[in-house]
Amino acid sequence: MARKLTTMLPLDVTAPFSFPLALEFMSRFMAFRDAFILEDDRVTAAATLADGTTHAFSITHDKKRLVIKLPASTPASAQRALRAHAAHMLGAADDLAPFYAAAAGDPPLAKLIDKLHGLHHVCFPSFADAVVYSILMQRTPMSIAATYKRRFLAAFGIPVTHAGRTLYAMPLLPALAKLDAKEITAAIKHGGKAERLATVIGGVNAIGESFLRTAPYARARDALLEIDGIGPFAATAILLRGLGRMDELPWMPQFAKAARAVYGRDVTEAAIVRRYGDQIGYWSFYVMTAAARTTLH
């Protein structure tokens, strides 16, 4: 049998960077489990690019470099786009230095960082994934929200076969904006969420990913909050988990609970904001990751 040829391209990372911790995080987050093929030393995903084409790719280590592996037949333009997509998904370019510097005067958090050193923020497989999940998760346990997302992808995702397994890439937001609530209801079996999802997808698509990625944070947040169905937490989730924008964080009960586990006492939002400023997204990512590890160990 002829060996299937692949192309390997290096992924640039800003040190410190821990790929094993990224894989561990993906395996714990229920909304990710059906989006990826996770193995001990690699993750495989599928992505829909701006030109509408869909491709599978794997990320792994090769001689201590982080690389993306693609079928050799992948066009050069798609190779470049997938390389950028993979790097964004892993938060590979994030500079942890400002966050770690802020934590240096915060002994409980510094102790936690020792265990999670090099963990970069992992985004959703695509911006559209983050928009969809931000609505599906509202007032819903994570396991059920993940089930809704699985149904959504099974109905509307673009199938890509890799190594005998099928991955479903989320379509681009303009394509999803053509869906109506009736179609979404039939897929996810929840009329209320379907109505809200149709409204939110249309509203976010009208704003545009480019604006939300590049506008000053407050303008991007406020534009999202104008959409019926998006509150402060969903707006932050879209910007944080979809685009890696970490400037703000609504203080939710789950953050207070996770912070109490780290500090052994209640801490206030004002105190955390004062110390971490625009690194508060990384603070929340680390404390929530630590909480999940404690719960599951």
C-alpha positions as CSV (number, residue, x, y, z in Angstrom):
1,M,0.0,0.0,0.0
2,A,1.3,3.4,-0.9
3,R,2.2,5.6,2.0
4,K,0.0,8.7,2.3
5,L,2.3,11.8,1.9
6,T,1.9,14.7,4.3
7,T,3.3,18.2,4.6
8,M,4.7,19.4,7.9
9,L,4.9,23.0,8.7
10,P,6.4,24.5,12.0
11,L,4.1,26.4,14.3
12,D,5.8,29.4,15.9
13,V,5.1,29.6,19.7
14,T,5.9,32.2,22.3
15,A,7.7,30.4,25.1
16,P,7.0,29.1,27.6
17,F,4.5,26.8,25.8
18,S,3.2,23.4,27.0
19,F,1.6,21.3,24.3
20,P,0.8,18.5,26.7
21,L,-1.2,20.9,28.9
22,A,-3.1,22.2,25.9
23,L,-4.0,18.6,25.0
24,E,-5.1,18.0,28.6
25,F,-7.3,21.1,28.6
26,M,-9.0,20.0,25.3
27,S,-9.7,16.6,26.7
28,R,-11.4,18.0,29.8
29,F,-13.6,20.6,28.1
30,M,-16.8,18.8,27.0
31,A,-17.5,21.2,24.1
32,F,-14.2,20.2,22.6
33,R,-14.4,16.5,22.8
34,D,-16.5,16.0,19.7
35,A,-14.7,18.7,17.8
36,F,-11.3,17.0,17.8
37,I,-9.6,13.7,17.6
38,L,-7.4,13.7,20.7
39,E,-4.4,11.4,21.1
40,D,-1.6,11.3,23.6
41,D,0.7,13.4,21.4
42,R,-1.5,15.1,18.9
43,V,-4.8,16.7,18.1
44,T,-6.7,16.5,14.8
45,A,-9.3,19.0,13.8
46,A,-11.2,20.3,10.8
47,A,-11.5,23.9,9.7
48,T,-13.6,25.9,7.2
49,L,-11.4,28.6,5.7
50,A,-12.4,32.0,4.4
51,D,-12.7,30.7,0.8
52,G,-15.3,28.1,2.0
53,T,-13.0,25.1,1.6
54,T,-12.7,22.6,4.5
55,H,-9.6,20.8,5.6
56,A,-8.5,18.4,8.3
57,F,-5.1,19.0,10.0
58,S,-3.1,17.5,12.9
59,I,-0.9,19.3,15.4
60,T,1.9,17.4,17.1
61,H,5.6,17.6,18.1
62,D,8.3,16.7,15.6
63,K,11.8,16.7,17.0
64,K,10.7,19.1,19.8
65,R,9.1,21.5,17.3
66,L,5.4,22.0,17.3
67,V,4.2,21.3,13.7
68,I,1.0,21.1,11.8
69,K,0.5,18.1,9.5
70,L,-1.5,18.4,6.3
71,P,-2.2,16.2,3.3
72,A,0.5,16.9,0.7
73,S,-2.2,17.8,-1.8
74,T,-3.3,20.8,0.3
75,P,-2.9,24.0,-1.8
76,A,-0.2,26.5,-0.6
77,S,-2.8,29.2,0.2
78,A,-4.7,26.8,2.4
79,Q,-1.5,25.7,4.1
80,R,-0.8,29.3,5.2
81,A,-4.4,29.8,6.4
82,L,-4.4,26.5,8.3
83,R,-1.1,27.3,9.9
84,A,-2.5,30.6,11.2
85,H,-5.7,28.9,12.2
86,A,-3.9,26.2,14.2
87,A,-1.7,28.8,16.0
88,H,-4.7,30.9,16.9
89,M,-6.6,27.9,18.2
90,L,-3.7,27.1,20.6
91,G,-3.0,30.7,21.6
92,A,0.5,29.9,20.4
93,A,1.5,33.6,20.0
94,D,0.3,34.7,23.4
95,D,2.9,36.3,25.6
96,L,2.5,34.9,29.1
97,A,5.1,37.3,30.6
98,P,2.7,40.1,31.7
99,F,0.3,37.6,33.3
100,Y,3.2,35.8,35.1
101,A,4.6,39.1,36.2
102,A,1.3,40.1,37.8
103,A,1.1,36.7,39.5
104,A,4.6,37.0,41.0
105,G,3.1,39.1,43.8
106,D,0.2,36.7,44.3
107,P,1.6,33.6,46.0
108,P,-1.5,31.4,45.7
109,L,-1.7,32.1,42.0
110,A,2.0,31.7,41.5
111,K,1.8,28.3,43.1
112,L,-0.9,27.4,40.7
113,I,1.2,28.6,37.8
114,D,4.0,26.3,38.8
115,K,1.6,23.4,37.9
116,L,0.3,25.0,34.7
117,H,3.4,26.6,33.5
118,G,3.3,27.2,29.7
119,L,-0.4,26.7,29.3
120,H,-1.7,29.0,26.7
121,H,-5.3,29.9,26.2
122,V,-7.0,27.4,23.9
123,C,-9.7,28.9,21.7
124,F,-12.7,27.2,20.1
125,P,-12.0,25.6,16.7
126,S,-13.5,28.6,15.0
127,F,-15.2,31.9,15.7
128,A,-18.5,30.5,14.7
129,D,-18.1,27.6,17.2
130,A,-17.7,30.2,20.0
131,V,-20.8,32.1,18.9
132,V,-22.9,29.0,18.8
133,Y,-21.7,27.6,22.1
134,S,-22.0,30.9,23.9
135,I,-25.8,30.6,23.4
136,L,-26.1,26.9,23.9
137,M,-24.4,27.1,27.3
138,Q,-26.7,29.7,28.7
139,R,-28.4,28.4,31.9
140,T,-27.5,24.9,30.8
141,P,-25.1,22.3,32.4
142,M,-22.0,21.8,30.3
143,S,-22.8,18.2,29.4
144,I,-26.2,19.2,28.0
145,A,-24.8,22.2,26.1
146,A,-22.1,19.9,24.6
147,T,-24.9,17.6,23.5
148,Y,-26.8,20.5,21.8
149,K,-23.5,21.5,20.0
150,R,-23.0,17.9,18.9
151,R,-26.5,17.8,17.4
152,F,-25.9,21.2,15.7
153,L,-22.7,20.0,14.1
154,A,-24.2,16.7,13.0
155,A,-27.0,18.6,11.2
156,F,-25.0,21.6,9.8
157,G,-21.3,20.8,10.0
158,I,-19.2,20.0,7.0
159,P,-18.0,16.4,7.2
160,V,-14.2,15.7,6.7
161,T,-12.8,12.2,6.8
162,H,-9.5,11.7,8.5
163,A,-7.9,8.3,9.2
164,G,-11.3,6.6,8.8
165,R,-13.0,8.9,11.2
166,T,-15.4,11.8,10.4
167,L,-14.9,15.3,11.8
168,Y,-17.5,18.0,11.4
169,A,-16.1,21.5,10.6
170,M,-18.4,24.4,11.6
171,P,-19.5,26.4,8.6
172,L,-18.6,30.1,8.4
173,L,-20.9,32.5,10.1
174,P,-22.4,33.9,6.9
175,A,-23.5,30.4,5.9
176,L,-25.0,29.8,9.4
177,A,-26.9,33.1,9.2
178,K,-29.0,31.5,6.4
179,L,-30.5,29.0,8.9
180,D,-33.8,29.8,10.5
181,A,-35.1,28.9,13.9
182,K,-37.2,26.0,12.6
183,E,-34.2,24.3,11.0
184,I,-32.2,24.7,14.2
185,T,-35.0,23.5,16.4
186,A,-35.2,20.3,14.3
187,A,-31.5,19.7,14.8
188,I,-31.0,20.5,18.5
189,K,-34.5,19.7,19.8
190,H,-34.8,22.9,21.8
191,G,-37.0,25.6,20.4
192,G,-36.1,28.4,22.8
193,K,-32.4,28.0,22.2
194,A,-32.9,27.7,18.5
195,E,-34.8,31.0,18.3
196,R,-32.1,32.7,20.3
197,L,-29.4,31.1,18.3
198,A,-30.9,32.2,15.0
199,T,-31.1,35.8,16.3
200,V,-27.6,35.9,17.7
201,I,-25.9,34.3,14.6
202,G,-27.6,36.8,12.4
203,G,-26.7,39.7,14.7
204,V,-23.0,38.7,15.1
205,N,-22.7,38.1,11.3
206,A,-24.1,41.6,10.7
207,I,-21.4,43.1,12.9
208,G,-18.7,40.9,11.3
209,E,-15.8,39.0,12.8
210,S,-13.2,41.5,11.5
211,F,-14.8,44.4,13.5
212,L,-15.0,42.3,16.7
213,R,-11.4,41.2,16.3
214,T,-9.9,44.6,15.7
215,A,-12.2,47.2,17.3
216,P,-11.3,48.6,20.7
217,Y,-12.5,46.0,23.3
218,A,-15.3,48.2,24.7
219,R,-16.7,48.9,21.2
220,A,-16.7,45.2,20.3
221,R,-18.3,44.3,23.6
222,D,-21.0,46.9,23.4
223,A,-21.8,45.9,19.8
224,L,-22.4,42.4,20.9
225,L,-24.5,43.5,23.9
226,E,-26.9,45.3,21.4
227,I,-27.9,41.9,20.1
228,D,-31.0,40.3,21.7
229,G,-29.9,37.2,23.5
230,I,-26.4,38.3,24.3
231,G,-25.6,39.3,27.8
232,P,-22.3,40.3,29.5
233,F,-21.2,36.7,29.9
234,A,-22.0,35.6,26.4
235,A,-20.3,38.7,24.9
236,T,-17.2,38.0,26.9
237,A,-17.2,34.3,25.9
238,I,-17.4,35.2,22.2
239,L,-14.5,37.6,22.5
240,L,-12.5,35.4,24.8
241,R,-13.1,31.9,23.6
242,G,-13.6,32.8,19.9
243,L,-11.0,35.6,19.4
244,G,-8.7,35.3,22.3
245,R,-9.5,38.8,23.6
246,M,-9.1,38.8,27.4
247,D,-9.5,42.4,28.5
248,E,-12.6,42.0,30.7
249,L,-14.4,39.3,32.7
250,P,-17.9,39.5,34.2
251,W,-17.6,38.2,37.8
252,M,-19.7,35.1,37.8
253,P,-20.4,32.6,40.7
254,Q,-18.2,30.0,39.1
255,F,-15.2,32.4,39.1
256,A,-15.8,33.3,42.8
257,K,-16.0,29.6,43.7
258,A,-12.8,28.7,41.8
259,A,-11.0,31.7,43.3
260,R,-12.0,30.6,46.8
261,A,-10.4,27.2,46.1
262,V,-7.2,28.9,45.0
263,Y,-7.0,31.5,47.8
264,G,-8.7,29.7,50.6
265,R,-11.0,32.7,51.1
266,D,-13.3,35.0,49.2
267,V,-11.6,37.5,46.9
268,T,-13.3,40.5,45.3
269,E,-13.6,41.3,41.6
270,A,-12.1,44.7,42.3
271,A,-9.0,43.2,43.8
272,I,-8.4,40.8,40.9
273,V,-9.0,43.5,38.3
274,R,-6.6,45.8,40.1
275,R,-3.8,43.3,40.0
276,Y,-4.4,41.6,36.7
277,G,-6.0,44.3,34.5
278,D,-6.2,43.2,30.9
279,Q,-4.7,39.9,31.9
280,I,-7.8,38.9,33.8
281,G,-8.9,36.5,31.0
282,Y,-5.7,34.5,31.7
283,W,-6.3,34.7,35.4
284,S,-9.8,33.1,34.9
285,F,-8.4,30.5,32.5
286,Y,-5.9,29.3,35.0
287,V,-8.2,29.3,38.0
288,M,-10.9,27.5,36.1
289,T,-8.4,25.0,34.6
290,A,-7.1,24.3,38.1
291,A,-10.6,23.8,39.4
292,A,-11.4,21.3,36.7
293,R,-8.2,19.3,37.4
294,T,-9.0,19.2,41.1
295,T,-12.6,18.0,40.4
296,L,-11.5,15.3,38.0
297,H,-8.5,13.9,39.9
